[in-house]
Amino acid sequence: KVQATHPDCSVVLYFQEQEDECLEIIKSERLMSAPPEPPGQRGCLTEWDGVSCWSALPVGQSRAVTCPDIPNIFKKSKALIRRNCTESGWSFPSPPYYNACELEAIGNETKAKASYFVTMKILYTCGYSTSLAALFLAIGIFSCFRKLHCTRNSIHIHLFTSFILRGAAVFIKDAVLFSDESVDHCTMSTVNCKAAIAFFQYSVLANFFWLLVEGMYLQTLLLLTFTSDKRYIWWYILIGWGIPMLTVCIWVVTRLQYDNHGCWDDYTSLYWWVIKGPILLAIFVNFLIFLNVTRILAQKIRSPDISRNYKQQYMRLTKSTLLLIPLFGVHYVVFALFPEHISVDARLYFELVLGSYQGFLVALLYCFLNGEVQAEIKRNWGKWQSSMESNIFNLVTQDFTA
């Protein structure tokens, strides 16, 4: 999962929830209101002052509330603010919120945060742009050279495509949610923004499930020693694209039915486990495959019956996949075990900045550093050079014989 919500949205949503609860109380009081009382004896009705909800009181009494329990906004959360109910209504809060709660100095911090997020956006924009260029080039290489057409490279192409979708989803999400600064992205709830978030989650799910397919295919190669049975590619496609699609559809229906507020990018919702659960399951299964493949390799390397060509043929694929499985899974598992508000900066850095270069790393390991790909490119480059030299020789010969 990639964090899609600005950290300050939790503060906005907190006050919005508190206000909604207070307004519900006010509404219920109006429906159950008693006959009008004489002036001066009516008391004070429930009131929302923008920070706290003050319950109804008779004239002459007072009420005290604590500061809102929001980290990085109020230094102290145990201080009490009092208001008296007078004949003219509620008195002003005493002491004022900014004294009792010791508000953090947010002016410079807000500017620093704005600068920080601008820097983060530049970094991950560069990362995703680099990854997209590398992935398109890698797909072009696998598609152009006929000798590279096989089940293994077809799975690589699907994995590359999932990373392309992920990069495109990030840019689409930014364009929909953050392009217009006048729009409050914390409270916006449009079809476009929900569709952008759903597409983003689908691309992340596809990433992890196609990496799972890479692990499954590698284990199949080592166990069954076949490489050209194309019937299994449809099962891989069903796992890599079908399960993420089914998961996202269930999540969308669940949000529409039970939690259809905001832009669906709040990861504090319990329904977020509809997305998080399958990803953690894919990582767990891939980790088991990681252990099993390591065990199988240790046995085959020690076996004298395995030919040297067989070992060299699959060691490159094995090294790449065994590197990617823990690399892409460990940080997700670590952050999934902690609440969303903990280590926000570290989470954003790993998921946005470092995550933006994952596509480039995949293209590098599976394509650009692949000896088979390098050999095919060199062979075709040599053929092209020979063809050019032959054409030049023929032109020169024709000039002399003319």
Secondary structure as UniProt FT lines:
FT   TURN            7..8
FT   HELIX           9..31
FT   TURN            39..40
FT   STRAND          47..48
FT   STRAND          53..54
FT   TURN            59..60
FT   STRAND          62..66
FT   TURN            71..73
FT   STRAND          80..86
FT   TURN            87..88
FT   STRAND          89..90
FT   HELIX           97..100
FT   TURN            101..102
FT   HELIX           106..144
FT   HELIX           146..148
FT   HELIX           151..178
FT   TURN            181..182
FT   TURN            185..187
FT   HELIX           191..224
FT   HELIX           230..232
FT   HELIX           233..237
FT   HELIX           238..242
FT   HELIX           243..258
FT   TURN            262..263
FT   TURN            267..268
FT   HELIX           270..272
FT   HELIX           273..302
FT   TURN            304..305
FT   HELIX           308..336
FT   TURN            340..343
FT   HELIX           344..348
FT   HELIX           349..354
FT   HELIX           355..356
FT   HELIX           358..363
FT   HELIX           364..368
FT   HELIX           371..401
//
